[in-house]
Amino acid sequence: MDDVGATTVGALLGALRRGGAAAATARKRLAFAGDALEGGGRAQLRAAVAGELAASLGPADEGVARWLLRQEIAAQQARGSGASEALLTLVAAVARYGRPDDALLIWRAREATPETRAAVDVEQMARADLTSTRATLARLAASADAQEAEAARRALDWLEEGAAVGALGDLPGYFLWADERFGLAVSGPT
């Protein structure tokens, strides 16, 4: 990336982190706008910001990581195929926070396209405490919102299938590998 591009990426990430009007402007520039082709380099810029975020992930970045992942999920769904490196990196970044409430977001990333179904690892969902994640998904599966309940049931089934085939057998080793694979450099507790 040239100096102007690197400056732009750094400025956009800085604005997202600061919040307020600057973040709103940055979000307009990065948000998925409904066009599968995403003219103007929006997808490339979002991918660069995701990479920069992963390389300097901090405790206050949870909201930024979740927002970027939602944008990338929408973009993947619109394209209908593929599994972008940005989506996989953002799944790892969101999972790094170990929040059971993120299990459904990780599931949605997995379900975005046929390729993401193969590329998103169940271990990412298991980064949070398994008991809490199972309880969260079970609670959501009992939701009055039929669509959310169905997604939560399917996510819980995926988690249990992963456990049954031994995918969760070496989570510490997997997490070390995933942090390295997706370029996660953490500053402070996540």
MARLUM-129620 format. One record per residue: residue in one letter; x, y, z of N, C-alpha, C in turn. Coordinates in steps of 0.001 Angstrom, whole numbers, plus 500000, padded with zeros to 6 digits. Example, Ala and Ser with C-alpha at 12.3 -4.5 7.8 and 13.67 -1.06 7.14 Angstrom:
residues 2
A513190494310507800512300495500507800513200496700507800 S512850497750507080513670498940507140512900500030507870 
This chain:
residues 190
M500857498823500000500000500000500000500897501232500000 D500576502225499188501397503431499137501209504273500397 D502022505322500532501969506161501734500604506790501934 V499988507250500846498659507856500961497661506821501445 G497729505608500887496826504547501316497019504180502773 A498280504052503186498572503714504577498083504813505509 T498275506070505106497789507196505910496275507152506008 T495613506879504905494159506818504894493655505704505804 V494267504540505711493864503402506541494052503741508013 G495205504268508361495467504655509743494502505719510243 A494208506686509391493277507750509772491867507200509966 L491445506308509092490102505720509222489989504891510494 L490998504068510774490958503269511988490991504172513212 G491820505192513187491870506136514302490522506795514541 A489853507176513465488531507803513589487513506823514164 L487540505573513698486625504562514240486863504377515735 R488097504393516133488439504197517546488023505393518402 R488116506599517856487769507796518629486271507945518842 G485503507473517884484054507621518001483597509000517559 G482359509314517871481806510626517549481643510869516069 A481727512145515691481524512549514301482584511961513379 A483816511859513872484884511286513046484577509837512701 A484084509081513674483734507677513422482567507578512451 A481601508459512585480452508435511674480904508663510234 T481838509583510045482371509842508708483142508632508189 A483955508041509041484724506855508638483789505702508300 R482742505533509081481784504446508805481119504631507452 K480799505859507100480201506116505783481152505693504675 R482429505898504888483410505567503864483651504061503768 L483463503342504873483778501913504919482562500993504841 A481396501485505158480202500640505272479856499969503951 F479372498757504051478860498079502870477615498834502430 A477595499232501167476523500094500673475494499347499832 G475523498020499858474507497262499145474880496853497735 D476024497276497239476469496942495897477476495803495981 A477148494684495383478019493511495452479417493802494919 L479540494741494010480850495071493444481589496113494272 E480895496830495128481483497840496016482492498727495297 G481983499561494407482839500487493676483623501408494591 G484643502007494037485446502969494778486437502345495731 G486667501043495618487661500411496476487234500244497920 R485954500352498189485447500254499564485833498921500213 A485681497822499501486008496506500064487506496415500371 Q488342496937499466489781496900499687490169497776500883 L489537498920500990489824499816502100489384499193503426 R488205498573503421487719497901504634488656496750505024 A489148496023504030490087494924504303491384495462504902 A491869496574504384493098497166504918492889497646506354 V491739498243506626491439498693507989491323497482508918 A490711496399508443490594495178509257491976494626509589 G492876494629508620494235494152508860494978495022509858 E494819496327509719495462497267510650494889497092512061 L493589496901512158492953496666513462493516495398514099 A493596494327513324494101493054513849495535493193514352 A496313494028513689497716494187514049497918495021515310 S496838495632515797496975496490516985495709496438517842 L495164495257518006493893495061518695494021495401520179 G493149496276520631493171496672522033491827496460522703 P491783496651524016490559496411524779489368497255524319 A489627498448523818488530499341523419488065499102521980 D488631498112521298488328497889519883487186496912519621 E486560496414520654485497495414520460484409495902519512 G483893497084519775482807497620518949483230497823517507 V484444498286517294484964498491515947485057497143515221 A485600496140515894485732494815515280484367494240514914 R483408494360515803482060493838515517481425494573514341 W481540495890514338480936496670513259481556496292511916 L482894496230511862483553495843510615483152494443510176 L483013493507511128482592492154510768481183492159510187 R480291492930510767478926493006510205478947493531508767 Q479787494505508498479897495045507137480439493987506185 E481430493249506642482038492230505795481081491061505555 I480292490712506547479275489665506358478292490099505280 A477802491317505377476842491825504385477453491824502985 A478719492213502878479388492231501574479531490825501012 Q479931489869501861480074488480501401478726487926500943 Q477687488192501709476358487703501339475931488281499998 A476214489551499773475836490183498502476605489580497331 R477881489266497549478666488637496483478201487211496228 G477719486547497266477177485205497120478191484089497095 S479458484436497073480495483408497085481777484012497637 G482703483128497953484001483564498450484038483666499959 A485246483752500448485498483942501875486679484896501971 S486388486173502130487468487165502130488374486998503335 E489626487350503130490593487348504221490134488317505313 A489515489418504906489024490397505885487980489764506797 L487054488999506236486030488354507061486668487386508045 L487588486565507577488225485585508456489038486269509548 T489724487344509198490494488108510182489573488737511219 L488468489287510767487532489930511696486839488910512595 V486566487726512085486024486664512951487021486387514075 A488297486248513716489328485987514732489433487147515717 A489325488371515222489414489540516106488232489590517070 V487034489380516568485846489384517435485935488237518440 A486322487066517967486422485905518859487454486135519959 R488480486893519661489565487139520625489038487739521928 Y487917488433521856487347489043523060486632488021523945 G486353486852523409485799485765524209484438486072524812 R483569486704524059482234487052524555481211486041524039 P480522485346524919479495484394524475478440485038523568 D478161486310523792477157486984522961477598487142521509 D478880486970521225479365487066519848479212485763519071 A478783484712519731478655483411519062477735483490517848 L476636484204517979475698484295516857476288485122515710 L477064486150516021477728486934514979478747486066514235 I479491485274514958480452484358514325479703483337513458 W478576482848513947477749481928513158477297482594511856 R476869483838511952476414484549510742477561484721509745 A478759484947510248479919485029509355480143483687508670 R480018482625509421480183481286508859479150481025507766 E477942481469507956476850481177507037476757482127505841 A477662483086505721477555484103504675477571483519503260 T478437482558503003478557481953501665478950480484501818 P478858479716500754479337478329500841480813478254501257 E481616479188500780483042479170501113483297479541502575 T482511480447503128482712480789504542482280479630505431 R481341478821504963480941477640505744482117476683505917 A482996476669504936484172475803505020485356476492505702 A485400477819505667486596478535506124486538479019507570 V485352479262508107485251479752509488485284478546510422 D486216478565511343486422477443512257485521477535513480 V484954476401513867484103476335515052484881476734516304 E486170476528516298486995476901517449486873478386517766 Q486640479212516744486492480647516991485296480914517907 M484224480178517697483055480338518558483360479855519973 A484265478916520080484592478324521375485624479131522155 R486039480255521629487041481063522332486492481569523663 A485198481821523702484558482177524971484379480900525789 D484114481049527028483828479908527896482716479057527260 L482981477771527081482018476899526393480677476820527119 T480710476745528428479459476656529183478613477904528960 S479247479062529024478525480326528813478039480466527377 T478865480031526428478458480119525018477263479218524753 R477307478003525279476161477095525113474908477694525745 A475039478252526928473887478851527620473338480042526835 T474217480851526294473785482008525507473027481556524264 L473581480584523558472907480090522352471583479418522692 A471525478682523793470267478048524214469223479110524554 R469651480179525221468726481271525556468198481917524277 L469086482167523322468670482768522055467780481820521258 A468030480519521380467204479527520680465781479506521211 A465597479981522424464256480060523015463610481426522766 S464242482249521970463778483604521679462437483600520956 A461699484670521140460421484841520439460653485158518962 D461810485672518640462150485984517257462521484677516556 A461651484205515684461826482894515063463126482787514263 Q463490483843513555464700483810512740465949483720513627 E465985484517514692467128484466515604467181483124516328 A466026482608516716465970481320517410466512480200516526 E466124480204515265466609479172514338468118479279514141 A468624480500513972470063480693513809470805480217515057 A470283480519516226470931480102517476470927478580517611 R469834477929517236469782476457517290470825475847516358 R470913476403515164471886475881514205473315476141514660 A473555477309515257474893477629515777475260476683516914 L474306476417517783474554475494518890474823474086518359 D474076473659517359474331472350516733475744472289516158 W476173473360515497477520473412514918478583473311516012 L478372474030517105479307473973518224479380472555518798 E478221471924518977478199470564519522478812469557518561 E478576469736517255479207468850516265480727468994516315 G481192470227516448482631470457516556483217469768517772 A482511469865518891482965469202520118482976467685519924 A481945467158519268481820465715519086482937465128518221 V483425465900517256484481465379516383485876465744516876 G485968466366518043487258466664518650487882467987518237 A487149468833517536487708470112517091488093471021518250 L487497470792519402487757471663520546488789471058521499 G489480470029521047490404469289521897491661470037522307 D492143470942521468493355471693521794493103473173521524 L492188473749522269491849475152522043493025476102522266 P493829475932523326494969476855523471495905476833522256 G496184475649521737497031475534520546496385476172519336 Y495081475945519178494363476556518055494415478076518155 F494197478625519347494167480073519506495528480697519207 L496598480027519606497936480519519252498105480545517737 W497696479452517093497783479376515635496930480468514992 A495697480624515435494784481602514834495293483026515004 D495807483353516180496339484699516393497466484986515407 E498337483999515211499438484173514265498919484205512831 R498057483283512486497522483181511113496830484454510660 F496073485084511559495299486266511187495972487570511612 G497202487488512078497971488679512384497473489453513587 L496887488750514549496379489446515732497531489778516675 A497692491039516925498664491525517905497859492308518932 V497835491810520127496959492353521162497749493254522095 S497203494440522320497814495358523292496812495534524419 G497096494917525545496186494988526679495254493797526692 P494490493654527747493580492504527857492439492587526854 T492123491450526249490956491387525366490060490267525807 
